[in-house]
């Protein structure tokens, strides 16, 4: 039998707590506001500060008031550091980021499930994206630009000697 979203969320929360304890960090997860955020900071204990100074040689250093904040805004992962220096080795940073990604996803699934199963909102109050809306003219314009750019690349490869495209730059739609 598989665990529910809530059970899996709790497992990740315990893993996050273990990592924080191991590295003299504390976390705060705000899931009742938009965007959902995970804030990581130093414990502020003197023993933790001494440990971080020793870790400076292994690429871990966090100034007293610094915070590492993970959030998703408009579907994109946003990571910022505030109020000082917050340096972690790649392995620790990736563990924290991956835990946030998993917890964020599971929380959204759990929240959606609870809203739907408990009928917390009337059907007409549920947010929706019109299935008939294909994005309109902007999607067609971007598609046409991409198709034109791909035709240029194909022509270059056919006419070029090596078949490698090294001097071609693709402009993202909207970067004009």
mmCIF file of the C-alpha atoms, coordinates in Angstrom:
data_MODEL
# 
_entry.id   MODEL 
# 
loop_
_atom_site.group_PDB 
_atom_site.id 
_atom_site.type_symbol 
_atom_site.label_atom_id 
_atom_site.label_alt_id 
_atom_site.label_comp_id 
_atom_site.label_asym_id 
_atom_site.label_entity_id 
_atom_site.label_seq_id 
_atom_site.pdbx_PDB_ins_code 
_atom_site.Cartn_x 
_atom_site.Cartn_y 
_atom_site.Cartn_z 
_atom_site.occupancy 
_atom_site.B_iso_or_equiv 
_atom_site.pdbx_formal_charge 
_atom_site.auth_seq_id 
_atom_site.auth_comp_id 
_atom_site.auth_asym_id 
_atom_site.auth_atom_id 
_atom_site.pdbx_PDB_model_num 
ATOM 1   C CA . UNK A 1 1   ? 0.000   0.000  0.000   1.00 0.00 ? 1   UNK A CA 1 
ATOM 2   C CA . UNK A 1 2   ? 1.440   3.387  -0.960  1.00 0.00 ? 2   UNK A CA 1 
ATOM 3   C CA . UNK A 1 3   ? 1.536   6.394  1.322   1.00 0.00 ? 3   UNK A CA 1 
ATOM 4   C CA . UNK A 1 4   ? -0.749  9.353  0.845   1.00 0.00 ? 4   UNK A CA 1 
ATOM 5   C CA . UNK A 1 5   ? 0.605   12.755 -0.134  1.00 0.00 ? 5   UNK A CA 1 
ATOM 6   C CA . UNK A 1 6   ? 0.341   13.814 3.510   1.00 0.00 ? 6   UNK A CA 1 
ATOM 7   C CA . UNK A 1 7   ? 2.360   10.804 4.703   1.00 0.00 ? 7   UNK A CA 1 
ATOM 8   C CA . UNK A 1 8   ? 5.056   11.328 2.089   1.00 0.00 ? 8   UNK A CA 1 
ATOM 9   C CA . UNK A 1 9   ? 5.141   15.049 2.951   1.00 0.00 ? 9   UNK A CA 1 
ATOM 10  C CA . UNK A 1 10  ? 5.777   14.155 6.603   1.00 0.00 ? 10  UNK A CA 1 
ATOM 11  C CA . UNK A 1 11  ? 8.643   11.830 5.596   1.00 0.00 ? 11  UNK A CA 1 
ATOM 12  C CA . UNK A 1 12  ? 10.310  14.668 3.669   1.00 0.00 ? 12  UNK A CA 1 
ATOM 13  C CA . UNK A 1 13  ? 9.727   17.032 6.568   1.00 0.00 ? 13  UNK A CA 1 
ATOM 14  C CA . UNK A 1 14  ? 11.581  14.631 8.893   1.00 0.00 ? 14  UNK A CA 1 
ATOM 15  C CA . UNK A 1 15  ? 14.436  14.350 6.383   1.00 0.00 ? 15  UNK A CA 1 
ATOM 16  C CA . UNK A 1 16  ? 14.655  18.143 6.222   1.00 0.00 ? 16  UNK A CA 1 
ATOM 17  C CA . UNK A 1 17  ? 14.701  18.367 10.010  1.00 0.00 ? 17  UNK A CA 1 
ATOM 18  C CA . UNK A 1 18  ? 17.516  15.781 10.140  1.00 0.00 ? 18  UNK A CA 1 
ATOM 19  C CA . UNK A 1 19  ? 19.616  17.693 7.617   1.00 0.00 ? 19  UNK A CA 1 
ATOM 20  C CA . UNK A 1 20  ? 19.037  20.942 9.484   1.00 0.00 ? 20  UNK A CA 1 
ATOM 21  C CA . UNK A 1 21  ? 19.990  19.358 12.809  1.00 0.00 ? 21  UNK A CA 1 
ATOM 22  C CA . UNK A 1 22  ? 23.136  17.868 11.277  1.00 0.00 ? 22  UNK A CA 1 
ATOM 23  C CA . UNK A 1 23  ? 24.278  21.228 9.864   1.00 0.00 ? 23  UNK A CA 1 
ATOM 24  C CA . UNK A 1 24  ? 23.122  23.597 12.655  1.00 0.00 ? 24  UNK A CA 1 
ATOM 25  C CA . UNK A 1 25  ? 20.306  25.030 10.590  1.00 0.00 ? 25  UNK A CA 1 
ATOM 26  C CA . UNK A 1 26  ? 16.647  25.751 11.226  1.00 0.00 ? 26  UNK A CA 1 
ATOM 27  C CA . UNK A 1 27  ? 13.861  25.922 8.670   1.00 0.00 ? 27  UNK A CA 1 
ATOM 28  C CA . UNK A 1 28  ? 10.489  27.536 8.297   1.00 0.00 ? 28  UNK A CA 1 
ATOM 29  C CA . UNK A 1 29  ? 7.984   26.283 5.724   1.00 0.00 ? 29  UNK A CA 1 
ATOM 30  C CA . UNK A 1 30  ? 5.154   28.697 4.901   1.00 0.00 ? 30  UNK A CA 1 
ATOM 31  C CA . UNK A 1 31  ? 2.472   26.838 3.005   1.00 0.00 ? 31  UNK A CA 1 
ATOM 32  C CA . UNK A 1 32  ? -0.572  28.914 3.933   1.00 0.00 ? 32  UNK A CA 1 
ATOM 33  C CA . UNK A 1 33  ? 0.398   31.867 1.727   1.00 0.00 ? 33  UNK A CA 1 
ATOM 34  C CA . UNK A 1 34  ? 1.387   32.366 -1.901  1.00 0.00 ? 34  UNK A CA 1 
ATOM 35  C CA . UNK A 1 35  ? 4.046   31.618 -2.784  1.00 0.00 ? 35  UNK A CA 1 
ATOM 36  C CA . UNK A 1 36  ? 4.894   28.609 -0.641  1.00 0.00 ? 36  UNK A CA 1 
ATOM 37  C CA . UNK A 1 37  ? 8.356   29.279 0.810   1.00 0.00 ? 37  UNK A CA 1 
ATOM 38  C CA . UNK A 1 38  ? 11.065  27.341 2.585   1.00 0.00 ? 38  UNK A CA 1 
ATOM 39  C CA . UNK A 1 39  ? 13.433  29.533 4.584   1.00 0.00 ? 39  UNK A CA 1 
ATOM 40  C CA . UNK A 1 40  ? 16.709  28.118 5.906   1.00 0.00 ? 40  UNK A CA 1 
ATOM 41  C CA . UNK A 1 41  ? 18.939  29.944 8.379   1.00 0.00 ? 41  UNK A CA 1 
ATOM 42  C CA . UNK A 1 42  ? 21.601  29.293 11.006  1.00 0.00 ? 42  UNK A CA 1 
ATOM 43  C CA . UNK A 1 43  ? 20.471  28.169 14.475  1.00 0.00 ? 43  UNK A CA 1 
ATOM 44  C CA . UNK A 1 44  ? 22.119  31.134 16.145  1.00 0.00 ? 44  UNK A CA 1 
ATOM 45  C CA . UNK A 1 45  ? 23.659  28.939 18.848  1.00 0.00 ? 45  UNK A CA 1 
ATOM 46  C CA . UNK A 1 46  ? 27.290  29.568 19.747  1.00 0.00 ? 46  UNK A CA 1 
ATOM 47  C CA . UNK A 1 47  ? 28.234  25.920 19.138  1.00 0.00 ? 47  UNK A CA 1 
ATOM 48  C CA . UNK A 1 48  ? 26.623  26.156 15.725  1.00 0.00 ? 48  UNK A CA 1 
ATOM 49  C CA . UNK A 1 49  ? 28.610  29.294 14.930  1.00 0.00 ? 49  UNK A CA 1 
ATOM 50  C CA . UNK A 1 50  ? 31.866  27.580 15.887  1.00 0.00 ? 50  UNK A CA 1 
ATOM 51  C CA . UNK A 1 51  ? 30.927  24.605 13.731  1.00 0.00 ? 51  UNK A CA 1 
ATOM 52  C CA . UNK A 1 52  ? 30.179  26.886 10.773  1.00 0.00 ? 52  UNK A CA 1 
ATOM 53  C CA . UNK A 1 53  ? 33.540  28.613 11.154  1.00 0.00 ? 53  UNK A CA 1 
ATOM 54  C CA . UNK A 1 54  ? 35.199  25.208 11.036  1.00 0.00 ? 54  UNK A CA 1 
ATOM 55  C CA . UNK A 1 55  ? 33.068  24.345 7.988   1.00 0.00 ? 55  UNK A CA 1 
ATOM 56  C CA . UNK A 1 56  ? 34.324  27.462 6.208   1.00 0.00 ? 56  UNK A CA 1 
ATOM 57  C CA . UNK A 1 57  ? 37.068  25.308 4.746   1.00 0.00 ? 57  UNK A CA 1 
ATOM 58  C CA . UNK A 1 58  ? 34.453  22.890 3.306   1.00 0.00 ? 58  UNK A CA 1 
ATOM 59  C CA . UNK A 1 59  ? 32.503  25.699 1.593   1.00 0.00 ? 59  UNK A CA 1 
ATOM 60  C CA . UNK A 1 60  ? 29.823  26.052 4.298   1.00 0.00 ? 60  UNK A CA 1 
ATOM 61  C CA . UNK A 1 61  ? 29.509  29.477 5.863   1.00 0.00 ? 61  UNK A CA 1 
ATOM 62  C CA . UNK A 1 62  ? 26.398  31.350 6.973   1.00 0.00 ? 62  UNK A CA 1 
ATOM 63  C CA . UNK A 1 63  ? 26.415  34.808 8.521   1.00 0.00 ? 63  UNK A CA 1 
ATOM 64  C CA . UNK A 1 64  ? 24.172  35.175 11.565  1.00 0.00 ? 64  UNK A CA 1 
ATOM 65  C CA . UNK A 1 65  ? 21.179  36.894 9.940   1.00 0.00 ? 65  UNK A CA 1 
ATOM 66  C CA . UNK A 1 66  ? 21.421  35.319 6.479   1.00 0.00 ? 66  UNK A CA 1 
ATOM 67  C CA . UNK A 1 67  ? 18.488  33.389 5.047   1.00 0.00 ? 67  UNK A CA 1 
ATOM 68  C CA . UNK A 1 68  ? 18.223  31.057 2.076   1.00 0.00 ? 68  UNK A CA 1 
ATOM 69  C CA . UNK A 1 69  ? 14.693  31.181 0.660   1.00 0.00 ? 69  UNK A CA 1 
ATOM 70  C CA . UNK A 1 70  ? 13.195  28.754 -1.859  1.00 0.00 ? 70  UNK A CA 1 
ATOM 71  C CA . UNK A 1 71  ? 9.847   29.471 -3.519  1.00 0.00 ? 71  UNK A CA 1 
ATOM 72  C CA . UNK A 1 72  ? 7.935   28.899 -6.723  1.00 0.00 ? 72  UNK A CA 1 
ATOM 73  C CA . UNK A 1 73  ? 6.615   32.053 -8.366  1.00 0.00 ? 73  UNK A CA 1 
ATOM 74  C CA . UNK A 1 74  ? 4.578   31.728 -11.530 1.00 0.00 ? 74  UNK A CA 1 
ATOM 75  C CA . UNK A 1 75  ? 5.796   28.155 -11.947 1.00 0.00 ? 75  UNK A CA 1 
ATOM 76  C CA . UNK A 1 76  ? 9.507   28.952 -11.704 1.00 0.00 ? 76  UNK A CA 1 
ATOM 77  C CA . UNK A 1 77  ? 11.784  28.024 -8.828  1.00 0.00 ? 77  UNK A CA 1 
ATOM 78  C CA . UNK A 1 78  ? 13.077  31.178 -7.171  1.00 0.00 ? 78  UNK A CA 1 
ATOM 79  C CA . UNK A 1 79  ? 16.078  30.994 -4.829  1.00 0.00 ? 79  UNK A CA 1 
ATOM 80  C CA . UNK A 1 80  ? 17.323  34.034 -2.965  1.00 0.00 ? 80  UNK A CA 1 
ATOM 81  C CA . UNK A 1 81  ? 19.685  34.861 -0.125  1.00 0.00 ? 81  UNK A CA 1 
ATOM 82  C CA . UNK A 1 82  ? 18.899  37.763 2.168   1.00 0.00 ? 82  UNK A CA 1 
ATOM 83  C CA . UNK A 1 83  ? 20.630  39.599 5.000   1.00 0.00 ? 83  UNK A CA 1 
ATOM 84  C CA . UNK A 1 84  ? 24.175  38.325 4.637   1.00 0.00 ? 84  UNK A CA 1 
ATOM 85  C CA . UNK A 1 85  ? 26.406  35.553 3.362   1.00 0.00 ? 85  UNK A CA 1 
ATOM 86  C CA . UNK A 1 86  ? 24.988  32.043 2.952   1.00 0.00 ? 86  UNK A CA 1 
ATOM 87  C CA . UNK A 1 87  ? 27.423  29.583 1.432   1.00 0.00 ? 87  UNK A CA 1 
ATOM 88  C CA . UNK A 1 88  ? 26.808  25.835 1.269   1.00 0.00 ? 88  UNK A CA 1 
ATOM 89  C CA . UNK A 1 89  ? 28.578  23.074 -0.584  1.00 0.00 ? 89  UNK A CA 1 
ATOM 90  C CA . UNK A 1 90  ? 26.769  21.832 -3.684  1.00 0.00 ? 90  UNK A CA 1 
ATOM 91  C CA . UNK A 1 91  ? 25.692  18.526 -2.130  1.00 0.00 ? 91  UNK A CA 1 
ATOM 92  C CA . UNK A 1 92  ? 23.962  20.184 0.829   1.00 0.00 ? 92  UNK A CA 1 
ATOM 93  C CA . UNK A 1 93  ? 22.396  22.886 -1.333  1.00 0.00 ? 93  UNK A CA 1 
ATOM 94  C CA . UNK A 1 94  ? 21.042  20.285 -3.786  1.00 0.00 ? 94  UNK A CA 1 
ATOM 95  C CA . UNK A 1 95  ? 19.601  18.199 -0.951  1.00 0.00 ? 95  UNK A CA 1 
ATOM 96  C CA . UNK A 1 96  ? 17.757  21.238 0.426   1.00 0.00 ? 96  UNK A CA 1 
ATOM 97  C CA . UNK A 1 97  ? 16.517  22.281 -3.024  1.00 0.00 ? 97  UNK A CA 1 
ATOM 98  C CA . UNK A 1 98  ? 15.318  18.764 -3.877  1.00 0.00 ? 98  UNK A CA 1 
ATOM 99  C CA . UNK A 1 99  ? 13.536  18.432 -0.549  1.00 0.00 ? 99  UNK A CA 1 
ATOM 100 C CA . UNK A 1 100 ? 11.770  21.740 -1.173  1.00 0.00 ? 100 UNK A CA 1 
ATOM 101 C CA . UNK A 1 101 ? 10.775  20.634 -4.698  1.00 0.00 ? 101 UNK A CA 1 
ATOM 102 C CA . UNK A 1 102 ? 9.325   17.379 -3.351  1.00 0.00 ? 102 UNK A CA 1 
ATOM 103 C CA . UNK A 1 103 ? 7.568   19.003 -0.396  1.00 0.00 ? 103 UNK A CA 1 
ATOM 104 C CA . UNK A 1 104 ? 6.124   21.744 -2.587  1.00 0.00 ? 104 UNK A CA 1 
ATOM 105 C CA . UNK A 1 105 ? 4.744   19.228 -5.075  1.00 0.00 ? 105 UNK A CA 1 
ATOM 106 C CA . UNK A 1 106 ? 3.289   16.970 -2.395  1.00 0.00 ? 106 UNK A CA 1 
ATOM 107 C CA . UNK A 1 107 ? 1.695   19.889 -0.583  1.00 0.00 ? 107 UNK A CA 1 
ATOM 108 C CA . UNK A 1 108 ? 0.004   21.039 -3.802  1.00 0.00 ? 108 UNK A CA 1 
ATOM 109 C CA . UNK A 1 109 ? -1.273  17.511 -4.431  1.00 0.00 ? 109 UNK A CA 1 
ATOM 110 C CA . UNK A 1 110 ? -2.516  17.148 -0.848  1.00 0.00 ? 110 UNK A CA 1 
ATOM 111 C CA . UNK A 1 111 ? -4.173  20.576 -0.888  1.00 0.00 ? 111 UNK A CA 1 
ATOM 112 C CA . UNK A 1 112 ? -5.873  19.917 -4.222  1.00 0.00 ? 112 UNK A CA 1 
ATOM 113 C CA . UNK A 1 113 ? -7.040  16.503 -3.076  1.00 0.00 ? 113 UNK A CA 1 
ATOM 114 C CA . UNK A 1 114 ? -8.529  17.883 0.144   1.00 0.00 ? 114 UNK A CA 1 
ATOM 115 C CA . UNK A 1 115 ? -10.318 20.713 -1.679  1.00 0.00 ? 115 UNK A CA 1 
ATOM 116 C CA . UNK A 1 116 ? -11.827 18.330 -4.242  1.00 0.00 ? 116 UNK A CA 1 
ATOM 117 C CA . UNK A 1 117 ? -12.699 15.403 -1.967  1.00 0.00 ? 117 UNK A CA 1 
ATOM 118 C CA . UNK A 1 118 ? -14.141 17.559 0.811   1.00 0.00 ? 118 UNK A CA 1 
ATOM 119 C CA . UNK A 1 119 ? -15.936 19.786 -1.674  1.00 0.00 ? 119 UNK A CA 1 
ATOM 120 C CA . UNK A 1 120 ? -14.519 22.824 0.099   1.00 0.00 ? 120 UNK A CA 1 
ATOM 121 C CA . UNK A 1 121 ? -15.278 24.985 -2.917  1.00 0.00 ? 121 UNK A CA 1 
ATOM 122 C CA . UNK A 1 122 ? -18.304 24.991 -5.128  1.00 0.00 ? 122 UNK A CA 1 
ATOM 123 C CA . UNK A 1 123 ? -17.545 23.809 -8.656  1.00 0.00 ? 123 UNK A CA 1 
ATOM 124 C CA . UNK A 1 124 ? -18.052 27.280 -10.093 1.00 0.00 ? 124 UNK A CA 1 
ATOM 125 C CA . UNK A 1 125 ? -15.530 28.686 -7.578  1.00 0.00 ? 125 UNK A CA 1 
ATOM 126 C CA . UNK A 1 126 ? -12.755 26.252 -8.533  1.00 0.00 ? 126 UNK A CA 1 
ATOM 127 C CA . UNK A 1 127 ? -9.953  27.901 -10.512 1.00 0.00 ? 127 UNK A CA 1 
ATOM 128 C CA . UNK A 1 128 ? -9.890  26.701 -14.094 1.00 0.00 ? 128 UNK A CA 1 
ATOM 129 C CA . UNK A 1 129 ? -8.047  27.157 -17.325 1.00 0.00 ? 129 UNK A CA 1 
ATOM 130 C CA . UNK A 1 130 ? -10.369 27.001 -20.293 1.00 0.00 ? 130 UNK A CA 1 
ATOM 131 C CA . UNK A 1 131 ? -9.610  23.787 -22.197 1.00 0.00 ? 131 UNK A CA 1 
ATOM 132 C CA . UNK A 1 132 ? -10.719 25.483 -25.404 1.00 0.00 ? 132 UNK A CA 1 
ATOM 133 C CA . UNK A 1 133 ? -8.175  28.294 -24.977 1.00 0.00 ? 133 UNK A CA 1 
ATOM 134 C CA . UNK A 1 134 ? -5.026  27.325 -26.871 1.00 0.00 ? 134 UNK A CA 1 
ATOM 135 C CA . UNK A 1 135 ? -3.153  30.484 -25.900 1.00 0.00 ? 135 UNK A CA 1 
ATOM 136 C CA . UNK A 1 136 ? -4.412  32.515 -28.817 1.00 0.00 ? 136 UNK A CA 1 
ATOM 137 C CA . UNK A 1 137 ? -2.328  34.628 -31.156 1.00 0.00 ? 137 UNK A CA 1 
ATOM 138 C CA . UNK A 1 138 ? 0.770   34.801 -28.968 1.00 0.00 ? 138 UNK A CA 1 
ATOM 139 C CA . UNK A 1 139 ? 1.255   31.013 -29.116 1.00 0.00 ? 139 UNK A CA 1 
ATOM 140 C CA . UNK A 1 140 ? 0.844   31.042 -32.892 1.00 0.00 ? 140 UNK A CA 1 
ATOM 141 C CA . UNK A 1 141 ? 3.332   33.939 -33.239 1.00 0.00 ? 141 UNK A CA 1 
ATOM 142 C CA . UNK A 1 142 ? 5.943   32.174 -31.107 1.00 0.00 ? 142 UNK A CA 1 
ATOM 143 C CA . UNK A 1 143 ? 5.412   28.914 -33.000 1.00 0.00 ? 143 UNK A CA 1 
ATOM 144 C CA . UNK A 1 144 ? 5.881   30.726 -36.323 1.00 0.00 ? 144 UNK A CA 1 
ATOM 145 C CA . UNK A 1 145 ? 9.099   32.394 -35.077 1.00 0.00 ? 145 UNK A CA 1 
ATOM 146 C CA . UNK A 1 146 ? 10.510  29.084 -33.868 1.00 0.00 ? 146 UNK A CA 1 
ATOM 147 C CA . UNK A 1 147 ? 9.609   27.371 -37.148 1.00 0.00 ? 147 UNK A CA 1 
ATOM 148 C CA . UNK A 1 148 ? 11.304  30.170 -39.137 1.00 0.00 ? 148 UNK A CA 1 
ATOM 149 C CA . UNK A 1 149 ? 14.422  29.922 -36.958 1.00 0.00 ? 149 UNK A CA 1 
ATOM 150 C CA . UNK A 1 150 ? 14.534  26.146 -37.385 1.00 0.00 ? 150 UNK A CA 1 
ATOM 151 C CA . UNK A 1 151 ? 14.277  26.570 -41.174 1.00 0.00 ? 151 UNK A CA 1 
ATOM 152 C CA . UNK A 1 152 ? 17.305  28.920 -41.010 1.00 0.00 ? 152 UNK A CA 1 
ATOM 153 C CA . UNK A 1 153 ? 19.260  26.303 -39.059 1.00 0.00 ? 153 UNK A CA 1 
ATOM 154 C CA . UNK A 1 154 ? 18.295  23.566 -41.542 1.00 0.00 ? 154 UNK A CA 1 
ATOM 155 C CA . UNK A 1 155 ? 19.372  25.770 -44.469 1.00 0.00 ? 155 UNK A CA 1 
ATOM 156 C CA . UNK A 1 156 ? 22.672  26.567 -42.739 1.00 0.00 ? 156 UNK A CA 1 
ATOM 157 C CA . UNK A 1 157 ? 23.390  22.905 -42.089 1.00 0.00 ? 157 UNK A CA 1 
ATOM 158 C CA . UNK A 1 158 ? 22.556  21.949 -45.685 1.00 0.00 ? 158 UNK A CA 1 
ATOM 159 C CA . UNK A 1 159 ? 24.720  24.737 -47.135 1.00 0.00 ? 159 UNK A CA 1 
ATOM 160 C CA . UNK A 1 160 ? 27.519  24.576 -44.555 1.00 0.00 ? 160 UNK A CA 1 
ATOM 161 C CA . UNK A 1 161 ? 30.566  22.384 -44.860 1.00 0.00 ? 161 UNK A CA 1 
ATOM 162 C CA . UNK A 1 162 ? 30.655  20.778 -41.429 1.00 0.00 ? 162 UNK A CA 1 
ATOM 163 C CA . UNK A 1 163 ? 27.015  20.545 -40.501 1.00 0.00 ? 163 UNK A CA 1 
ATOM 164 C CA . UNK A 1 164 ? 27.824  22.090 -37.098 1.00 0.00 ? 164 UNK A CA 1 
ATOM 165 C CA . UNK A 1 165 ? 26.022  25.237 -36.058 1.00 0.00 ? 165 UNK A CA 1 
ATOM 166 C CA . UNK A 1 166 ? 28.394  27.379 -34.046 1.00 0.00 ? 166 UNK A CA 1 
ATOM 167 C CA . UNK A 1 167 ? 27.581  30.977 -34.995 1.00 0.00 ? 167 UNK A CA 1 
ATOM 168 C CA . UNK A 1 168 ? 23.803  30.795 -34.865 1.00 0.00 ? 168 UNK A CA 1 
ATOM 169 C CA . UNK A 1 169 ? 22.077  32.442 -31.909 1.00 0.00 ? 169 UNK A CA 1 
ATOM 170 C CA . UNK A 1 170 ? 18.480  31.752 -31.058 1.00 0.00 ? 170 UNK A CA 1 
ATOM 171 C CA . UNK A 1 171 ? 16.571  34.777 -29.737 1.00 0.00 ? 171 UNK A CA 1 
ATOM 172 C CA . UNK A 1 172 ? 13.993  33.866 -27.125 1.00 0.00 ? 172 UNK A CA 1 
ATOM 173 C CA . UNK A 1 173 ? 10.538  35.167 -28.031 1.00 0.00 ? 173 UNK A CA 1 
ATOM 174 C CA . UNK A 1 174 ? 9.975   38.473 -26.296 1.00 0.00 ? 174 UNK A CA 1 
ATOM 175 C CA . UNK A 1 175 ? 13.702  39.314 -25.917 1.00 0.00 ? 175 UNK A CA 1 
ATOM 176 C CA . UNK A 1 176 ? 13.537  41.899 -28.662 1.00 0.00 ? 176 UNK A CA 1 
# 
